[in-house]
Amino acid sequence: MPPDIERPRPGAGRFDFFFYGTLCDADVRQVVLGRAVDATPAILDSYEAVPVEHGRYPILQFLRGKSATGVLCRGLDLTEAARLGYYEHEGRDYGVKRLPVRLNSDAGPRTQPAWVFVQRATLRRGMGRWDLAEWQRFAKRDFLDGVTRAMRKLEPKDLEPFIELWRGRASNT
């Protein structure tokens, strides 16, 4: 993270996110968030991760009886949520919803709400299926290079609109 982006005070909003695509990859998460973040395997029921048309990443499709596997990242701060909004082109390509995700724990399965980036109408389903392991083998290196270049150019002013969005969400959760 660039040093001139001020980190909010502790407790100024913490967010749990469910990721189902490229952000399931620890290297991509680290570049986007600016630090390594632990992830717990999780499942989003009634959705499936499918490839986007003309791209190398997935979108969610609502499908009863299906489920999207991914990871849950807990306790992200306001700046990290804003960095995710920037990365996901929130407002243009993606919006967010709070949805229940399912976790397996020693005490048995349980659900908890998490923020999920869902595509807007501008993104359409492509052909085939989305597979993280396949993406990591064939597309990750080039994708990660591009994301690294983009996130290095990130300026504090680029985050301002996203910080305001997430600040508002923090006060409503």
BELJO-V953103 format. One line per field, one symbol per residue. ss: DSSP state (h for helix, s for strand, l for the rest). phi: phi as a letter, one per 20 degrees, with the letter a starting at -180 (. if undefined). burial: b if it has 16 or more other ideal C-beta (glycine too) atoms within 10 Angstrom, else e. Layout:
BEGIN
ss = ???
phi = ???
burial = ???
END
This chain:
BEGIN
ss = llllllllllllllsssssllhhhlhhhhhhhhllllllssssssssssssslllllssssssssssssssssssslhhhhhhhhhhllslllssssssssssssllsssssssssssslllllsllllllhhhhhhhlhhhhhhhhhhhhhlllhhhhhhhhhhhhhhhhll
phi = .gfeefeffgnepccdcddccfffefffgfffenafcfcdgbcdfmccecfefmbcbececfbgndbdeacdddmfegffffffgffelgndecdccecfddcdcgeofbdbfbfcedfeffdcfeencecgffgffdcggfffgfffffffefdgffegffffgffffffdd
burial = eeeebeebeeeebebbbbbbbbbbbebbbebbbbeebebeebbbeebbbbbbeeebbbbbeeeeeebbebbbbeebbbbbbbbbbbbbebeeebebeebebbeeeeeeeeeeebbbbbbeeebebbeeebebeebbeeebeebbeebeeebeebeeeebeebbebbeebbeee
END
